[in-house]
Amino acid sequence: MAELTPPEDGDPPSQLTTRQRYDIVFLVLSFSCVVSALTLVVGTGAVVVKSVGGDVTLAPFALGAFFLGMSIVSATFSPWVFKNYGRHIGFWSGICIANVGVLLSCIGLFYSWTVLVLVANIFMGAGSGIGMYLRFAAMEVVPLNYQSKAMTWTLCGGCIASFAGPEAAHSTVGMFGDEPNMQHFGVFVVAACFHFAQALFVYMVHFPSPIEEEIKRNRIQSEMDKRQLEGEQDVERVPGPHATEELRIASAPSELRLILKSPEFILPVCLSILTWAIMAMPMSIFRLAMGEVGFSPRASLTVIEFHFLSMYAPGFFSGTFIKTQGVIKAAGLSLAMFLGATVVNVFFTNDNKNEIVGWYVGLMLIGIGWNFGFSSASMWVTKSYRAAPELKAKVQAANEGLVFFFSGLLIFSTGYIYSLGGSGIVGWHTLNFVIFGLIGAFIVVVTAAIVMTRDEKTAVHDSELGTPTTVTSQPQRHEVRQA
């Protein structure tokens, strides 16, 4: 009787090697540079657009353009470069693209060209989109039993960026002139510095090369074929402690077309889209709302710093939570955080500039919800290609492209929703009532995931009562060997 899992050289290691620890440290530092540059650009995006002549409805377009760039590069360039040239070249290419955006931003500010500033955000978003693959790359440098932790540890790099980015933005205001269009010029100079630091940290990581991954896949396939030739004509799945997981692996699709149609791809993609939209829509406009209420730029800057911190600090324990409780419970926790945050944003923020606690609590709860939602969706989508690991790059690219495209479209609507409410605190409340609708969609996705899991458990229970499922066809046997 054959096992469904690939052969291993022994039990999973109980701790990381020194090299693996260094790799994680440099990945954390690399991701902190990505997020520092991102927070610099995103945190000042709306203000920068207004400084070059854009109005309040156009201000959130900076973040929307940023997400559009992330989507375009994920769907086109990143799978090709990672597959053919490996992680190092891929990440360095992203840094070059981001610095093109920095150059265009500087030109756009100098000449007060709003359109060029928005186009520059597309390039900077594309660079950050490639940088976001660091969380997937972290899973490649550690053993299987450390993958969820490695992903969330890497996201913890954002804790450093939570303050580094916004404080750098604040410190550089007026550095290159007091004219409105030049006040934030220094933001993009510092962003370029973070990009160069990221390039250095990426260089220090020992990523497995495409050739090494191919050798590993061939070794596993050869070993499985050897077992088959030794007399195993059928592959049985006997129910046991991990029967649900075995059932998933045996039935997992191995063609790209089928993977993209499977619930284990569609549901986490929908979860990621809603997670980003529910977080980014309020984030893209709240500093303008606070300014119109009467809060100082320093006050709103501190709020966004704690918002960014709450996005990444849970990474210290969310990986363990996902590993022990599962992705669906993590998504449920994200839902609870988002619901609580939106209630606070609607009922506990007002036009009294002396009452800032509601703004802190609401934005921090949104950040925590984003961490658990995004981390669980990222781990969940990796299961969709377990029967076809050679399709990993394409599936990850499809995930990133769809997530950032559709969440970006929702972000483009933020300024119009805010203006329809009349701007100020009324516009802020109107936007958050719309967020309640997105939370409703989030509930539908989580419910669908629970139903799917229940069906899988029922299938396992049925197999325990009857005859164990036997995989006898050649295509089925091949898929099981790949898994």
C-alpha positions in Angstrom: 0.0 0.0 0.0 1.5 3.3 -1.1 1.5 6.5 0.8 0.0 9.6 -0.7 2.7 11.9 0.5 6.1 12.2 -1.3 8.9 10.2 0.3 10.9 12.1 2.8 14.5 11.6 4.0 13.2 11.3 7.5 10.9 12.9 10.0 10.5 16.7 9.6 13.2 18.6 11.4 12.3 20.0 14.8 14.2 23.2 14.3 15.7 25.3 11.5 19.4 25.1 10.5 21.6 28.1 10.9 21.5 28.9 7.2 17.7 28.7 7.2 17.5 31.1 10.1 19.7 33.6 8.3 17.6 33.2 5.2 14.4 34.1 7.2 16.1 37.1 8.9 17.2 38.5 5.5 13.7 37.8 4.1 12.2 39.7 7.0 14.5 42.6 6.3 13.8 42.5 2.6 10.1 42.5 3.2 10.5 45.4 5.7 12.1 47.4 2.9 9.2 46.5 0.5 6.6 47.7 3.0 8.6 50.7 4.1 8.6 52.0 0.5 5.0 51.0 0.1 3.9 52.8 3.3 5.9 55.9 2.1 4.0 56.0 -1.2 0.6 54.7 0.0 0.6 56.8 3.2 1.1 60.0 1.3 -0.5 59.0 -2.0 -3.8 61.0 -1.5 -1.9 64.1 -0.2 0.6 64.0 -3.1 -2.2 63.9 -5.7 -3.8 66.9 -4.1 -0.5 68.7 -3.9 -0.2 68.6 -7.7 -3.7 69.8 -8.4 -5.9 66.7 -8.0 -9.2 66.9 -6.2 -10.6 64.7 -3.4 -12.3 62.2 -5.8 -9.0 61.7 -7.6 -6.9 61.3 -4.4 -7.6 57.6 -3.8 -6.7 56.9 -7.5 -3.0 56.9 -6.3 -3.7 53.7 -4.3 -5.9 52.3 -7.0 -3.1 52.8 -9.6 -0.7 51.2 -7.2 -2.9 48.1 -7.0 -3.3 48.1 -10.8 0.4 47.9 -11.2 0.6 45.0 -8.7 -2.1 43.2 -10.7 -0.5 43.7 -14.1 3.0 42.6 -13.1 1.6 39.6 -11.2 -0.4 38.4 -14.2 2.3 38.9 -16.8 5.9 39.4 -15.9 6.5 37.8 -12.5 5.6 34.1 -13.3 7.9 34.3 -16.4 10.9 35.8 -14.6 10.7 33.6 -11.5 10.3 30.4 -13.6 13.1 31.2 -16.0 15.6 33.2 -13.9 14.8 32.3 -10.3 14.0 34.4 -7.2 17.1 36.7 -7.1 16.7 38.0 -10.7 12.9 38.2 -10.2 13.1 40.4 -7.1 15.9 42.6 -8.5 13.7 43.1 -11.6 10.9 44.3 -9.4 13.3 46.8 -7.7 14.3 48.2 -11.1 10.6 48.6 -12.1 9.9 50.3 -8.8 12.7 52.8 -9.2 11.4 53.7 -12.7 8.2 54.7 -10.8 10.3 56.7 -8.4 11.9 58.6 -11.2 8.5 59.3 -12.9 7.1 60.5 -9.6 9.9 63.0 -9.1 9.3 64.4 -12.7 5.6 64.5 -12.1 6.0 66.4 -8.8 8.5 68.8 -10.3 6.2 69.7 -13.2 2.9 69.2 -11.2 1.6 66.6 -13.7 -1.1 64.7 -11.9 -1.4 62.1 -14.6 2.3 61.3 -14.5 2.2 60.9 -10.7 -0.6 58.3 -11.1 1.3 56.5 -13.9 4.3 56.4 -11.6 2.2 54.7 -8.9 1.5 51.9 -11.4 5.2 51.3 -11.8 5.9 51.5 -8.0 2.9 49.2 -7.5 4.4 46.7 -10.0 7.7 46.7 -8.1 5.9 46.1 -4.8 3.8 43.4 -6.4 6.9 41.4 -7.2 8.2 42.1 -3.7 5.0 40.6 -2.2 6.2 37.2 -3.5 8.8 37.2 -0.7 6.1 35.6 1.5 5.9 32.7 -0.9 9.7 32.6 -1.3 10.0 32.2 2.5 8.1 28.9 2.3 10.8 27.6 -0.1 13.7 28.0 2.2 12.3 26.0 5.2 11.0 22.5 5.7 7.3 21.8 5.2 6.4 21.9 8.9 7.8 25.5 9.1 6.1 27.0 6.0 3.1 28.7 7.7 5.4 30.2 10.3 8.0 31.3 7.7 5.3 33.1 5.7 3.9 35.0 8.7 7.4 35.7 10.1 8.2 37.4 6.8 5.1 39.5 7.0 6.4 40.6 10.5 9.0 42.7 8.6 6.2 45.2 8.1 6.5 46.0 11.9 9.7 47.8 11.2 8.2 49.6 8.2 5.1 50.6 10.2 7.1 53.5 11.6 10.1 53.7 9.3 8.0 54.6 6.3 5.6 57.2 7.7 8.3 58.8 9.9 10.6 59.1 6.8 7.7 60.7 4.9 7.0 63.2 7.7 10.7 64.0 8.2 11.3 64.8 4.5 8.3 67.2 4.1 9.7 70.5 2.7 13.2 69.1 2.3 13.3 70.0 -1.4 11.2 73.2 -1.2 8.1 74.6 0.4 6.0 74.8 -2.8 3.0 72.5 -2.6 4.2 70.3 -5.5 7.7 69.9 -3.9 6.8 69.3 -0.3 6.7 65.5 -0.7 9.6 65.2 -3.2 11.8 63.6 -0.4 9.3 60.7 0.0 10.3 59.2 -3.3 14.1 59.8 -2.7 13.8 57.8 0.5 11.7 55.1 -1.3 14.5 54.6 -3.7 16.9 54.1 -0.8 14.7 51.4 0.6 14.6 49.7 -2.8 18.4 49.6 -2.9 18.5 48.1 0.7 16.0 45.5 -0.4 18.3 44.5 -3.3 21.2 43.9 -0.8 19.1 41.8 1.6 17.7 39.7 -1.3 21.2 39.0 -2.4 22.0 37.4 1.1 19.1 34.9 0.8 19.9 31.3 -0.5 16.9 30.6 -2.7 16.6 27.2 -4.3 17.3 27.7 -8.0 14.8 26.5 -10.7 17.3 23.7 -11.5 17.4 22.6 -7.9 13.6 22.5 -7.7 13.4 20.5 -10.9 16.0 18.0 -9.5 13.9 17.7 -6.3 10.7 17.0 -8.2 12.4 14.5 -10.4 13.9 12.7 -7.3 10.5 12.5 -5.7 8.9 11.3 -8.9 11.6 8.7 -9.4 11.2 7.3 -5.9 7.4 7.1 -6.3 7.9 5.3 -9.7 10.3 2.9 -8.1 7.7 2.0 -5.4 5.1 1.4 -8.1 7.4 -0.9 -10.0 8.1 -2.9 -6.9 4.7 -4.4 -7.1 2.2 -1.7 -6.1 -0.5 -1.9 -8.7 -3.1 0.1 -6.9 -2.9 3.1 -4.5 -5.4 2.8 -1.7 -6.5 5.6 0.6 -7.2 4.1 4.0 -9.1 6.5 6.3 -7.0 7.6 9.2 -6.1 10.6 11.3 -5.3 12.6 8.2 -8.0 11.2 6.0 -9.5 14.5 5.0 -6.1 15.8 3.8 -5.5 12.5 1.9 -8.9 12.8 0.2 -8.1 16.4 -0.8 -4.7 15.3 -2.3 -6.1 12.4 -4.2 -8.9 14.5 -5.7 -6.8 17.6 -6.3 -6.6 18.8 -9.9 -3.3 18.7 -11.7 -4.1 20.9 -14.7 -3.9 24.7 -14.6 -7.4 25.1 -16.1 -8.9 22.8 -13.5 -7.0 24.4 -10.6 -8.2 27.8 -11.5 -11.8 26.5 -11.5 -11.5 24.6 -8.2 -13.0 25.9 -4.9 -9.6 25.8 -3.3 -8.4 28.5 -5.7 -11.5 30.5 -6.1 -12.4 30.8 -2.4 -9.0 32.0 -1.1 -8.8 34.5 -4.0 -12.2 35.9 -3.1 -11.1 36.1 0.5 -7.9 38.0 -0.4 -9.8 40.4 -2.6 -12.2 41.3 0.1 -9.5 41.4 2.8 -7.5 43.9 0.8 -10.6 46.0 -0.2 -12.0 46.2 3.4 -8.6 47.3 4.6 -7.4 49.6 1.8 -10.6 51.5 1.1 -10.7 53.2 4.5 -6.9 53.5 4.7 -6.7 55.4 1.4 -9.0 58.2 2.5 -9.0 58.4 6.3 -6.1 60.9 6.5 -8.1 63.3 4.3 -11.2 62.7 6.5 -9.3 63.4 9.7 -7.8 66.5 8.1 -11.3 67.8 7.2 -12.5 67.1 10.7 -9.7 69.2 12.1 -7.0 66.8 13.1 -3.4 67.8 12.4 -1.2 65.9 9.8 0.9 64.6 12.7 -2.2 63.1 14.4 -3.3 61.2 11.3 0.2 60.1 10.6 0.4 58.5 14.1 -2.9 56.7 13.5 -1.6 55.3 10.2 1.6 54.1 11.9 -0.4 52.1 14.4 -2.6 50.9 11.6 0.4 49.5 9.8 1.8 48.1 13.0 -1.4 46.2 13.6 -1.3 44.8 10.0 2.1 43.1 10.6 2.6 42.5 14.3 0.1 39.6 14.5 2.5 37.8 12.2 4.4 36.7 15.3 1.6 34.4 16.3 -0.9 34.2 13.3 1.3 31.5 11.7 1.0 29.3 14.7 -2.7 30.0 14.9 -3.2 29.0 11.2 -1.1 25.8 11.7 -3.0 24.6 14.7 -6.6 26.0 14.0 -6.7 26.0 10.2 -7.2 28.7 7.6 -11.0 28.8 8.0 -10.9 29.7 11.7 -8.3 32.3 10.9 -10.6 33.8 8.2 -13.4 33.8 10.8 -11.2 35.7 13.2 -10.4 38.2 10.4 -14.2 38.6 9.8 -14.8 39.4 13.5 -12.0 42.0 13.5 -13.4 43.7 10.3 -16.9 43.7 11.7 -15.7 45.3 15.0 -13.6 47.8 13.2 -16.4 49.0 10.9 -18.8 49.3 13.8 -16.2 51.5 15.6 -15.6 53.6 12.4 -19.4 54.3 12.0 -20.5 54.8 15.6 -17.4 55.9 17.5 -15.7 58.4 15.2 -17.1 61.9 15.0 -16.3 65.5 14.0 -14.8 66.3 17.4 -11.1 66.8 16.9 -10.4 66.1 20.5 -11.7 62.5 20.3 -9.2 60.5 18.4 -9.5 57.1 20.2 -12.1 55.8 17.8 -9.9 56.4 14.8 -7.0 54.5 16.5 -9.2 51.5 17.5 -11.0 51.3 14.1 -7.9 51.4 12.0 -6.0 49.0 14.3 -8.8 46.4 14.2 -8.8 46.7 10.4 -5.1 46.0 10.4 -5.4 42.9 12.6 -8.2 41.6 10.4 -6.1 42.1 7.3 -3.2 40.1 8.7 -5.3 37.0 9.6 -7.4 37.3 6.4 -4.4 37.7 4.0 -2.2 35.1 5.8 -4.9 32.5 5.8 -5.8 33.1 2.1 -2.1 33.0 1.2 -1.7 29.6 2.9 -5.0 28.3 1.6 -4.2 29.0 -2.1 -0.9 27.0 -1.9 -3.0 23.9 -1.4 -4.7 24.3 -4.8 -1.5 23.2 -6.6 -0.3 20.5 -4.3 -1.0 17.8 -7.0 0.9 19.9 -9.6 3.9 21.7 -7.9 5.3 22.5 -11.4 2.4 24.9 -11.8 3.2 26.8 -8.6 4.5 30.0 -10.4 1.4 30.2 -12.7 -1.1 29.6 -9.9 0.6 32.2 -7.6 0.6 34.7 -10.5 -3.0 34.1 -11.2 -3.8 34.6 -7.5 -1.8 37.9 -7.2 -3.1 39.3 -10.5 -6.8 38.6 -9.7 -6.5 39.8 -6.1 -4.8 43.2 -6.8 -6.9 43.8 -10.0 -10.3 43.5 -8.3 -9.3 45.0 -5.0 -7.8 47.9 -7.0 -11.1 48.4 -8.8 -12.9 48.7 -5.5 -10.3 51.2 -4.2 -10.8 53.4 -7.3 -14.4 53.9 -6.1 -13.4 55.1 -2.6 -13.1 58.8 -3.5 -16.5 58.9 -5.2 -18.2 57.1 -2.3 -16.6 59.5 0.1 -17.7 62.5 -1.9 -21.3 61.2 -2.3 -21.5 61.3 1.5 -20.5 64.9 1.5 -16.9 64.5 2.6 -15.7 65.0 6.1 -17.2 62.8 8.8 -20.4 62.1 6.9 -18.4 60.9 3.9 -16.3 58.7 6.2 -19.4 57.1 7.7 -20.9 56.6 4.2 -17.8 54.8 3.1 -17.9 52.5 6.1 -21.6 51.6 5.5 -20.4 50.4 2.0 -17.7 48.4 3.8 -20.6 46.6 5.7 -21.7 45.3 2.3 -18.2 43.9 1.6 -18.2 42.2 5.0 -21.5 40.5 4.0 -19.7 39.1 0.9 -16.8 38.0 3.3 -19.4 36.1 5.3 -20.6 34.3 2.2 -17.0 33.2 1.3 -16.3 31.9 4.9 -19.7 30.1 4.9 -18.9 28.4 1.6 -15.6 27.3 3.0 -17.2 25.8 6.1 -19.7 23.9 3.9 -16.9 22.6 1.7 -15.0 21.3 4.7 -18.1 19.7 6.1 -18.7 17.9 2.8 -15.1 16.6 2.8 -15.5 15.2 6.3 -18.8 13.5 5.3 -16.9 11.9 2.4 -14.3 10.6 4.7 -16.9 9.3 7.1 -18.7 7.5 4.3 -15.4 5.8 3.3 -14.8 4.7 6.9 -18.2 2.9 6.8 -17.6 1.3 3.5 -14.7 0.1 1.3 -11.6 2.3 1.2 -11.4 4.3 -2.0 -9.0 2.7 -4.5 -7.3 4.7 -7.2 -6.7 2.4 -10.1 -6.7 4.5 -13.3 -3.4 5.6 -14.7 -4.2 9.3 -14.6 -5.4 9.0 -11.0 -2.3 7.1 -10.0 -0.1 9.7 -11.7 -1.8 12.5 -9.8 -1.4 10.8 -6.5 2.3 10.2 -7.2 2.7 13.9 -7.9 1.0 14.9 -4.7 
